[in-house]
Amino acid sequence: MSDSIHHVVIVGAGFGGLEVAHRLAGAPVRITIIDQRNYHLFQPLLYQVATASLAASEIAWPIRHLLRERKEITTLLAVVTDIDSADKRVLFEDGGAVSYDTLVLATGAQPAYFGHDEWKPYVGGLKTVEDAITIRRRVLLSFERAERETDDERRAALLTFIIVGGGSTGVELAGTIAELAHENLPKDFRHIDTQKARIILIEAGPRILPDFTKDLAAYAQAALERLGVEIELGRPVRDCTDNGIVFDGRNVAAKVILWAAGVRASPAADWLGVPADHANRVKAKPDLSAPGHPEIFVIGDTGSVDGWHGKPVPGIAPAAKQQGHHVATTIKLRLRGDSAPRPFRYKHAGSLATIGKRSAIIDFGWIRIRGWLAWWLWGLTHIYFLIDVRSRLAVALSWLWIYASGDRSARLITQDEQRSTLP
């Protein structure tokens, strides 16, 4: 394909990046998609891989396979380390580079530890398939090690699971681990009672699920407590070690600590030398372009824009997809000679969170639903947004099996993982 054709480079093959590519189909452009991993991930269900409900292959797909019919798209596996905006080049870790006419940065975010990066070795964040598999390994191995442990205090620490952060991810992790320990595993072990496992959810704020209404958050808290989750509110974590955490003046021994308390954007703002907010997101212009760089767009968790009734757009998948659609439309209009800036406006379709396998909460704004009906609607919504028919069928069958039998089929620890972790 001729180099004279307008070249759109998209860094990041998440929801936003792929939406840009999808919406540019048929436009007079050539496209290069760059990602440091070779798969697109349906991140809203990542916690289910971490808690042995789904296999990674059911929620992740090779990028090249997804785009195999789009001959105008080139896919590159590379780590981006900088942007040369003067010469319009994306620079790679291995010394390579690619030039662009229009650049879309959809580089996502990573866990943030509130200035305590020294905690990172002891806590498990959840952003990638690798993170999910690591968490699954740690959770399952903790039960295995507890089965062999003869010291009461060490066994109790192995059977204590702490989740830091009471947003949707923290709530979903806590509920699913509680079900795993209290309902799925009791018959599998002989020397421990997995029903005595402690699942502790710690939230520094006054309530869990701050993005939901108070009544829905209260319902979710009550549902978690019925599952046996201990909820600690208004108590920020002061320290994390390989032996546990310190909060509210207390030391709690635990061998599994999971982090769901905050995120920090990629270094895109540093690459461009533009202002960033407290989470290092680029302070984007209303049309989603980077300040001083009309040819560069920032979408998803990479940027922050007040496009939701004067409030920042939330960092969720539907928002990233809407931003991707907006950017693709803007690019096509520019190619036709229409360079007038058009502000992005986010349309919120609703907020959803699940609590275990029997309950969920949904806030559509005009109606709020809770309980088993919300759980079924939550499940149908997520199945609908999966990419292919095979994945939809696989996830639906896995959920129905778990719902009917209580058996989570993805409870595997590979031999290499086991040897690297066990004494």
Buried (B, 14 or more C-beta within 10 A) or exposed (E): EEEEBBBBBBBBBBBBBBBBBBBBEEBEBBBBBBBBBBBBBBBBBBBBBBBBBBBBEBBBBEBBBBBEEBEBBBBBEBEBEBBEBEEBBBBBEEEEBBBBBBBBBBBBBBBBBEEEEEBBEBBBBBBBBEBBBBBBBBBBBBBBBBBEBEEEEBBBBBBBBBBBBBBBBBBBBBBBBBBBBBBBBBEEEEEBEBEBBBBBBBBBBEBBBEEBBEEBBBBBBEBBEBBBBBBBBEBBBEEBBEEBBEBEEEEBBBBBBBBBBBBBBBBBBEBBEBEBBEBBBBBBBEBBBBBEBBBBBBBBBBBBBBBBEEEBBBBBBBBBBBBBBBBBBBBBEBBEEEEEEEEBEBEBEBBBBBBBBBBBBBBEEEEBBBBEEBBBBBBEBBBEBBBEEEBBEBBBEBBEBBEEEBEBBBBEBEEEBEEEBEE
